């Protein structure tokens, strides 16, 4: 929760929206910390992004759904 609150005070838009690379966004469908709408917004705003939603995953899908993540790499 502390990390989430600290992010409120940071403006990452200059870094995020200037990414020239293809970006693979992996999001937990049940993320209660950063809702799915945030991932969809990022996908819309980044020119080379693709959103991959892992249904049933929460905020840390890399820890809970490791076998599914292999598909995205």
C-alpha positions, 0 to 999 in steps of 0.5 A: 500500500505504501508503494501505491500511495507513493506513486500518486505523487509521481508523474511518469507520463513523460517516461511512459508516453515516449517509449519507442519500443513494443510494450507487452503489458501483463495485467491481473484481471482481479488486480485490486491495487491497480484496476484493469481500466488502468492497463487499458488506458496504458494500452490506448496511450502507448503507440506500440503496446499490447495488453495481456490480461491474466484472468484470475490473477491479482496484482502480482501475476508473475508470482501467482501465474508463472506458467501462464507468463511464459506464453507472453515472452 
